[in-house]
Amino acid sequence: MTAADASDELSDDALLRLYANGDRRAAAELTTRLAPRVYGVAMRVMNSHAEAEDVTQEAMLRLWKMAPDWQPGAAKVSTWLYRVAMNLCIDRKRRARGGHVDLDAVPEPPDQGQSAAERMQETARQDALQGALMRLPERQRQAVVLRHLEELSNPEIAAIMEITVEAVESLTARGKRALAAALAGRRAELGYSDG
Amino acid sequence: MDKADPNTHGREDPADLAHVYELFATARAARPALPVHLAAAILDDAAAQQPDGTVAALAPRNTREGFGRWRHLLNAVGGWPAFGGFAMASAAGLWLGLSPPSFIPDPVVLAGLDADSQRMPFDGYEMAMVLSEDMQ
Protein backbone atom coordinates (compact mmCIF):
# COMPACT_ATOMS: atom_id res chain seq x y z
CA MET A 1 0.00 0.00 0.00
CA THR A 2 1.37 3.43 -0.93
CA ALA A 3 1.26 6.52 1.24
CA ALA A 4 -1.31 7.98 -1.14
CA ASP A 5 -3.51 4.89 -0.73
CA ALA A 6 -3.23 5.19 3.03
CA SER A 7 -4.27 8.84 3.05
CA ASP A 8 -7.22 7.97 0.77
CA GLU A 9 -8.54 5.65 3.47
CA LEU A 10 -8.23 8.14 6.31
CA SER A 11 -11.32 9.98 7.47
CA ASP A 12 -11.51 13.75 7.32
CA ASP A 13 -11.29 13.70 11.13
CA ALA A 14 -8.04 11.75 11.03
CA LEU A 15 -6.57 13.98 8.35
CA LEU A 16 -7.45 17.07 10.33
CA ARG A 17 -5.70 15.60 13.38
CA LEU A 18 -2.65 14.80 11.25
CA TYR A 19 -2.65 18.36 9.96
CA ALA A 20 -2.81 19.69 13.51
CA ASN A 21 0.17 17.47 14.33
CA GLY A 22 2.26 18.99 11.59
CA ASP A 23 1.65 16.66 8.63
CA ARG A 24 1.65 18.79 5.47
CA ARG A 25 0.36 16.00 3.23
CA ALA A 26 -2.82 16.01 5.29
CA ALA A 27 -3.47 19.62 4.27
CA ALA A 28 -3.07 18.71 0.61
CA GLU A 29 -5.43 15.75 0.92
CA LEU A 30 -8.07 17.77 2.77
CA THR A 31 -7.82 20.51 0.15
CA THR A 32 -8.27 17.96 -2.64
CA ARG A 33 -11.28 16.43 -0.92
CA LEU A 34 -13.11 19.43 0.42
CA ALA A 35 -12.19 22.62 -1.41
CA PRO A 36 -13.75 21.67 -4.79
CA ARG A 37 -17.03 20.88 -3.06
CA VAL A 38 -17.06 24.18 -1.21
CA TYR A 39 -16.10 26.02 -4.37
CA GLY A 40 -18.85 24.31 -6.36
CA VAL A 41 -21.52 25.22 -3.84
CA ALA A 42 -20.24 28.77 -3.49
CA MET A 43 -20.27 29.16 -7.27
CA ARG A 44 -23.89 28.06 -7.44
CA VAL A 45 -24.97 30.24 -4.55
CA MET A 46 -22.93 33.36 -5.35
CA ASN A 47 -22.92 33.09 -9.17
CA SER A 48 -19.46 34.70 -9.23
CA HIS A 49 -16.07 33.10 -9.66
CA ALA A 50 -14.34 35.80 -7.60
CA GLU A 51 -16.85 35.59 -4.75
CA ALA A 52 -16.76 31.79 -4.79
CA GLU A 53 -12.97 31.83 -4.60
CA ASP A 54 -13.02 34.24 -1.66
CA VAL A 55 -15.62 32.17 0.18
CA THR A 56 -13.71 28.95 -0.44
CA GLN A 57 -10.37 30.34 0.71
CA GLU A 58 -11.91 31.91 3.80
CA ALA A 59 -13.81 28.73 4.72
CA MET A 60 -10.67 26.62 4.33
CA LEU A 61 -8.67 29.15 6.36
CA ARG A 62 -11.16 28.79 9.20
CA LEU A 63 -10.76 25.02 8.93
CA TRP A 64 -6.99 25.29 9.36
CA LYS A 65 -7.39 27.62 12.34
CA MET A 66 -9.95 25.36 13.98
CA ALA A 67 -7.93 22.15 13.45
CA PRO A 68 -6.12 22.08 16.85
CA ASP A 69 -9.45 22.35 18.67
CA TRP A 70 -11.45 19.94 16.49
CA GLN A 71 -13.31 17.29 18.48
CA PRO A 72 -13.43 14.10 16.37
CA GLY A 73 -16.88 12.59 16.11
CA ALA A 74 -18.71 15.71 17.24
CA ALA A 75 -19.67 16.56 13.66
CA LYS A 76 -18.55 15.78 10.13
CA VAL A 77 -15.76 18.03 8.92
CA SER A 78 -17.54 18.50 5.60
CA THR A 79 -20.77 19.50 7.34
CA TRP A 80 -18.92 22.05 9.44
CA LEU A 81 -17.17 23.41 6.35
CA TYR A 82 -20.36 23.66 4.29
CA ARG A 83 -22.00 25.54 7.16
CA VAL A 84 -19.13 28.01 7.33
CA ALA A 85 -19.26 28.47 3.56
CA MET A 86 -23.02 28.99 3.51
CA ASN A 87 -22.81 31.56 6.28
CA LEU A 88 -20.03 33.36 4.43
CA CYS A 89 -22.21 33.42 1.32
CA ILE A 90 -25.13 34.87 3.26
CA ASP A 91 -22.89 37.50 4.88
CA ARG A 92 -21.53 38.57 1.52
CA LYS A 93 -24.97 38.78 -0.04
CA ARG A 94 -26.21 40.89 2.84
CA ARG A 95 -23.25 43.21 2.74
CA ALA A 96 -23.47 43.62 -1.01
CA ARG A 97 -27.20 44.16 -1.26
CA GLY A 98 -28.32 45.43 2.09
CA GLY A 99 -30.04 42.17 2.90
CA HIS A 100 -32.01 41.91 -0.35
CA VAL A 101 -31.30 39.80 -3.38
CA ASP A 102 -31.09 42.05 -6.41
CA LEU A 103 -32.89 40.14 -9.12
CA ASP A 104 -31.77 42.63 -11.76
CA ALA A 105 -28.18 41.59 -11.14
CA VAL A 106 -28.94 38.00 -12.04
CA PRO A 107 -27.75 37.36 -15.58
CA GLU A 108 -30.42 36.26 -17.96
CA PRO A 109 -29.88 32.85 -19.47
CA PRO A 110 -28.29 33.39 -22.87
CA ASP A 111 -30.52 32.93 -25.86
CA GLN A 112 -28.72 30.16 -27.66
CA GLY A 113 -31.25 29.82 -30.46
CA GLN A 114 -30.94 26.44 -32.12
CA SER A 115 -27.23 25.75 -31.69
CA ALA A 116 -26.24 22.29 -32.82
CA ALA A 117 -22.96 22.25 -30.87
CA GLU A 118 -23.20 19.89 -27.93
CA ARG A 119 -20.88 21.96 -25.83
CA MET A 120 -22.90 25.08 -26.38
CA GLN A 121 -26.05 23.21 -25.54
CA GLU A 122 -24.59 22.00 -22.26
CA THR A 123 -23.47 25.50 -21.44
CA ALA A 124 -26.95 26.75 -22.23
CA ARG A 125 -28.47 24.17 -19.90
CA GLN A 126 -26.15 25.11 -17.08
CA ASP A 127 -26.77 28.78 -17.62
CA ALA A 128 -30.51 28.17 -17.64
CA LEU A 129 -30.37 26.29 -14.37
CA GLN A 130 -28.05 28.84 -12.78
CA GLY A 131 -30.27 31.70 -13.87
CA ALA A 132 -33.31 29.98 -12.39
CA LEU A 133 -31.42 29.16 -9.19
CA MET A 134 -30.45 32.78 -8.76
CA ARG A 135 -34.10 33.77 -8.83
CA LEU A 136 -34.84 31.61 -5.81
CA PRO A 137 -34.81 33.07 -2.32
CA GLU A 138 -31.40 32.60 -0.67
CA ARG A 139 -32.31 29.73 1.65
CA GLN A 140 -34.24 27.86 -1.01
CA ARG A 141 -31.26 28.12 -3.33
CA GLN A 142 -28.88 26.82 -0.67
CA ALA A 143 -31.14 23.88 0.14
CA VAL A 144 -31.67 22.95 -3.51
CA VAL A 145 -27.95 23.19 -4.31
CA LEU A 146 -26.96 21.08 -1.31
CA ARG A 147 -29.68 18.49 -1.96
CA HIS A 148 -29.64 18.12 -5.72
CA LEU A 149 -26.20 19.27 -6.84
CA GLU A 150 -24.13 18.14 -3.86
CA GLU A 151 -26.47 15.22 -3.19
CA LEU A 152 -26.32 15.57 0.57
CA SER A 153 -28.91 13.96 2.81
CA ASN A 154 -31.67 16.04 4.32
CA PRO A 155 -30.35 15.53 7.89
CA GLU A 156 -26.93 16.74 6.80
CA ILE A 157 -28.43 19.78 5.09
CA ALA A 158 -30.42 20.44 8.23
CA ALA A 159 -27.17 20.40 10.23
CA ILE A 160 -25.48 22.70 7.75
CA MET A 161 -28.33 25.21 7.61
CA GLU A 162 -29.18 24.81 11.30
CA ILE A 163 -32.84 24.10 10.61
CA THR A 164 -35.08 21.06 10.95
CA VAL A 165 -35.25 18.25 8.42
CA GLU A 166 -38.86 19.24 7.77
CA ALA A 167 -37.75 22.76 6.95
CA VAL A 168 -35.19 21.35 4.51
CA GLU A 169 -37.90 19.30 2.83
CA SER A 170 -40.10 22.35 2.55
CA LEU A 171 -37.32 24.53 1.13
CA THR A 172 -36.25 21.99 -1.47
CA ALA A 173 -39.82 21.21 -2.51
CA ARG A 174 -40.69 24.87 -2.98
CA GLY A 175 -37.38 25.49 -4.68
CA LYS A 176 -37.94 22.72 -7.20
CA ARG A 177 -41.46 23.90 -7.96
CA ALA A 178 -40.13 27.41 -8.55
CA LEU A 179 -37.38 26.07 -10.81
CA ALA A 180 -39.90 24.04 -12.79
CA ALA A 181 -42.04 27.12 -13.26
CA ALA A 182 -39.07 29.28 -14.23
CA LEU A 183 -37.86 26.75 -16.78
CA ALA A 184 -41.26 25.80 -18.14
CA GLY A 185 -41.43 25.93 -21.87
CA ARG A 186 -37.69 25.78 -22.40
CA ARG A 187 -37.32 22.05 -22.89
CA ALA A 188 -37.04 22.20 -26.65
CA GLU A 189 -34.76 25.23 -26.51
CA LEU A 190 -32.39 23.36 -24.20
CA GLY A 191 -32.40 20.27 -26.37
CA TYR A 192 -34.69 18.02 -24.33
CA SER A 193 -37.34 15.95 -26.01
CA ASP A 194 -40.88 16.01 -24.63
CA GLY A 195 -42.34 13.03 -22.87
CA MET B 1 -31.92 11.53 -14.36
CA ASP B 2 -32.82 11.87 -10.69
CA LYS B 3 -35.65 9.95 -9.22
CA ALA B 4 -38.36 11.97 -7.57
CA ASP B 5 -37.13 13.16 -4.19
CA PRO B 6 -38.46 10.70 -1.59
CA ASN B 7 -38.17 13.36 1.09
CA THR B 8 -41.00 15.39 -0.38
CA HIS B 9 -43.63 12.75 0.52
CA GLY B 10 -45.02 12.65 -3.01
CA ARG B 11 -46.35 16.18 -2.98
CA GLU B 12 -44.93 16.81 -6.43
CA ASP B 13 -45.70 15.26 -9.76
CA PRO B 14 -42.38 13.80 -10.96
CA ALA B 15 -43.43 14.39 -14.56
CA ASP B 16 -43.64 18.15 -13.98
CA LEU B 17 -40.15 18.18 -12.50
CA ALA B 18 -38.48 15.89 -15.02
CA HIS B 19 -36.90 18.79 -16.85
CA VAL B 20 -35.47 20.19 -13.62
CA TYR B 21 -34.01 16.83 -12.66
CA GLU B 22 -32.38 16.54 -16.07
CA LEU B 23 -30.77 19.93 -15.54
CA PHE B 24 -29.56 18.88 -12.09
CA ALA B 25 -27.90 15.83 -13.66
CA THR B 26 -26.24 18.00 -16.31
CA ALA B 27 -24.96 20.37 -13.64
CA ARG B 28 -23.60 17.55 -11.47
CA ALA B 29 -21.72 16.13 -14.43
CA ALA B 30 -19.97 19.44 -14.98
CA ARG B 31 -18.92 20.60 -11.54
CA PRO B 32 -16.67 23.64 -11.63
CA ALA B 33 -13.03 22.68 -11.15
CA LEU B 34 -11.02 24.25 -8.36
CA PRO B 35 -8.77 26.92 -9.93
CA VAL B 36 -5.08 26.08 -9.57
CA HIS B 37 -4.22 29.46 -8.09
CA LEU B 38 -6.96 29.02 -5.48
CA ALA B 39 -5.64 25.60 -4.48
CA ALA B 40 -2.16 27.11 -4.12
CA ALA B 41 -3.50 29.95 -1.97
CA ILE B 42 -5.37 27.48 0.26
CA LEU B 43 -2.21 25.39 0.76
CA ASP B 44 -0.22 28.55 1.54
CA ASP B 45 -2.78 29.37 4.23
CA ALA B 46 -2.56 25.82 5.53
CA ALA B 47 1.23 26.03 5.85
CA ALA B 48 1.03 29.41 7.57
CA GLN B 49 -1.58 28.22 10.07
CA GLN B 50 -0.17 24.77 10.72
CA PRO B 51 0.62 24.10 14.39
CA ASP B 52 4.09 22.84 15.32
CA GLY B 53 2.79 19.37 16.09
CA THR B 54 2.49 19.61 19.86
CA VAL B 55 -0.79 21.51 20.18
CA ALA B 56 -3.01 18.62 19.16
CA ALA B 57 -0.92 15.91 20.76
CA LEU B 58 -2.90 13.06 22.24
CA ALA B 59 -0.88 13.01 25.49
CA PRO B 60 -0.87 15.96 27.92
CA ARG B 61 1.82 18.45 27.09
CA ASN B 62 3.71 18.22 30.40
CA THR B 63 3.90 14.41 30.19
CA ARG B 64 5.48 14.66 26.75
CA GLU B 65 8.01 17.19 28.03
CA GLY B 66 9.00 14.89 30.89
CA PHE B 67 9.43 12.03 28.49
CA GLY B 68 11.48 14.35 26.28
CA ARG B 69 14.01 14.94 29.07
CA TRP B 70 14.55 11.18 29.52
CA ARG B 71 14.95 10.88 25.76
CA HIS B 72 17.62 13.60 25.77
CA LEU B 73 19.50 11.74 28.54
CA LEU B 74 19.22 8.46 26.66
CA ASN B 75 20.52 10.09 23.49
CA ALA B 76 23.45 11.58 25.42
CA VAL B 77 24.72 8.12 26.47
CA GLY B 78 24.36 6.67 22.98
CA GLY B 79 20.72 5.66 22.69
CA TRP B 80 19.02 2.36 23.45
CA PRO B 81 21.95 0.10 22.30
CA ALA B 82 24.36 1.82 24.66
CA PHE B 83 21.79 1.73 27.45
CA GLY B 84 21.36 -2.02 26.89
CA GLY B 85 25.10 -2.61 27.17
CA PHE B 86 25.21 -0.50 30.30
CA ALA B 87 22.44 -2.53 31.89
CA MET B 88 24.11 -5.84 31.00
CA ALA B 89 27.45 -4.73 32.46
CA SER B 90 25.73 -3.61 35.65
CA ALA B 91 23.97 -6.96 36.02
CA ALA B 92 27.22 -8.86 35.46
CA GLY B 93 29.02 -6.75 38.07
CA LEU B 94 26.28 -7.32 40.60
CA TRP B 95 26.42 -11.09 40.00
CA LEU B 96 30.21 -11.19 40.37
CA GLY B 97 29.97 -9.23 43.59
CA LEU B 98 27.33 -11.43 45.17
CA SER B 99 28.52 -14.79 43.96
CA PRO B 100 32.00 -14.66 42.47
CA PRO B 101 33.19 -17.79 40.61
CA SER B 102 35.82 -19.81 42.43
CA PHE B 103 38.58 -19.09 39.91
CA ILE B 104 38.34 -15.33 40.53
CA PRO B 105 40.61 -14.18 43.40
CA ASP B 106 38.98 -12.43 46.33
CA PRO B 107 39.40 -8.67 45.82
CA VAL B 108 39.71 -8.19 49.60
CA VAL B 109 42.75 -10.45 49.68
CA LEU B 110 44.20 -8.78 46.61
CA ALA B 111 43.95 -5.43 48.39
CA GLY B 112 46.07 -6.81 51.29
CA LEU B 113 43.25 -6.72 53.79
CA ASP B 114 42.27 -9.38 56.29
CA ALA B 115 38.71 -10.48 55.91
CA ASP B 116 38.38 -11.40 59.58
CA SER B 117 35.61 -9.25 60.96
CA GLN B 118 37.10 -9.38 64.46
CA ARG B 119 40.10 -7.41 63.25
CA MET B 120 38.33 -4.81 61.26
CA PRO B 121 39.11 -1.33 62.63
CA PHE B 122 35.52 -0.53 63.40
CA ASP B 123 32.85 -3.10 63.67
CA GLY B 124 29.31 -2.11 64.46
CA TYR B 125 29.67 -1.71 68.24
CA GLU B 126 33.00 0.14 68.18
CA MET B 127 31.78 2.48 65.47
CA ALA B 128 28.83 3.39 67.66
CA MET B 129 31.15 4.11 70.60
CA VAL B 130 33.44 6.29 68.48
CA LEU B 131 30.57 8.25 67.13
CA SER B 132 29.02 8.75 70.59
CA GLU B 133 32.36 10.05 71.88
CA ASP B 134 32.64 12.46 69.00
CA MET B 135 29.24 13.82 69.86
CA GLN B 136 30.27 14.64 73.43
Boltz contact constraints between the chains, C-beta under 6 A:
constraints:
  - contact:
      token1: [A, 20]
      token2: [B, 51]
      max_distance: 6.0
  - contact:
      token1: [A, 20]
      token2: [B, 56]
      max_distance: 6.0
  - contact:
      token1: [A, 21]
      token2: [B, 53]
      max_distance: 6.0
  - contact:
      token1: [A, 21]
      token2: [B, 56]
      max_distance: 6.0
  - contact:
      token1: [A, 22]
      token2: [B, 53]
      max_distance: 6.0
  - contact:
      token1: [A, 27]
      token2: [B, 46]
      max_distance: 6.0
  - contact:
      token1: [A, 31]
      token2: [B, 42]
      max_distance: 6.0
  - contact:
      token1: [A, 35]
      token2: [B, 34]
      max_distance: 6.0
  - contact:
      token1: [A, 35]
      token2: [B, 42]
      max_distance: 6.0
  - contact:
      token1: [A, 36]
      token2: [B, 34]
      max_distance: 6.0
  - contact:
      token1: [A, 39]
      token2: [B, 34]
      max_distance: 6.0
  - contact:
      token1: [A, 40]
      token2: [B, 31]
      max_distance: 6.0
  - contact:
      token1: [A, 40]
      token2: [B, 32]
      max_distance: 6.0
  - contact:
      token1: [A, 43]
      token2: [B, 32]
      max_distance: 6.0
  - contact:
      token1: [A, 53]
      token2: [B, 38]
      max_distance: 6.0
  - contact:
      token1: [A, 57]
      token2: [B, 41]
      max_distance: 6.0
  - contact:
      token1: [A, 57]
      token2: [B, 42]
      max_distance: 6.0
  - contact:
      token1: [A, 60]
      token2: [B, 42]
      max_distance: 6.0
  - contact:
      token1: [A, 61]
      token2: [B, 45]
      max_distance: 6.0
  - contact:
      token1: [A, 64]
      token2: [B, 45]
      max_distance: 6.0
  - contact:
      token1: [A, 64]
      token2: [B, 46]
      max_distance: 6.0
  - contact:
      token1: [A, 64]
      token2: [B, 49]
      max_distance: 6.0
  - contact:
      token1: [A, 65]
      token2: [B, 49]
      max_distance: 6.0
  - contact:
      token1: [A, 68]
      token2: [B, 51]
      max_distance: 6.0
  - contact:
      token1: [A, 68]
      token2: [B, 55]
      max_distance: 6.0
  - contact:
      token1: [A, 68]
      token2: [B, 56]
      max_distance: 6.0
  - contact:
      token1: [A, 125]
      token2: [B, 23]
      max_distance: 6.0
  - contact:
      token1: [A, 125]
      token2: [B, 26]
      max_distance: 6.0
  - contact:
      token1: [A, 126]
      token2: [B, 27]
      max_distance: 6.0
  - contact:
      token1: [A, 129]
      token2: [B, 23]
      max_distance: 6.0
  - contact:
      token1: [A, 129]
      token2: [B, 27]
      max_distance: 6.0
  - contact:
      token1: [A, 148]
      token2: [B, 24]
      max_distance: 6.0
  - contact:
      token1: [A, 149]
      token2: [B, 27]
      max_distance: 6.0
  - contact:
      token1: [A, 149]
      token2: [B, 28]
      max_distance: 6.0
  - contact:
      token1: [A, 154]
      token2: [B, 7]
      max_distance: 6.0
  - contact:
      token1: [A, 169]
      token2: [B, 7]
      max_distance: 6.0
  - contact:
      token1: [A, 173]
      token2: [B, 8]
      max_distance: 6.0
  - contact:
      token1: [A, 176]
      token2: [B, 17]
      max_distance: 6.0
  - contact:
      token1: [A, 176]
      token2: [B, 20]
      max_distance: 6.0
  - contact:
      token1: [A, 179]
      token2: [B, 20]
      max_distance: 6.0
  - contact:
      token1: [A, 180]
      token2: [B, 16]
      max_distance: 6.0
  - contact:
      token1: [A, 180]
      token2: [B, 17]
      max_distance: 6.0
  - contact:
      token1: [A, 180]
      token2: [B, 20]
      max_distance: 6.0
  - contact:
      token1: [A, 183]
      token2: [B, 19]
      max_distance: 6.0
  - contact:
      token1: [A, 187]
      token2: [B, 19]
      max_distance: 6.0
  - contact:
      token1: [A, 192]
      token2: [B, 22]
      max_distance: 6.0
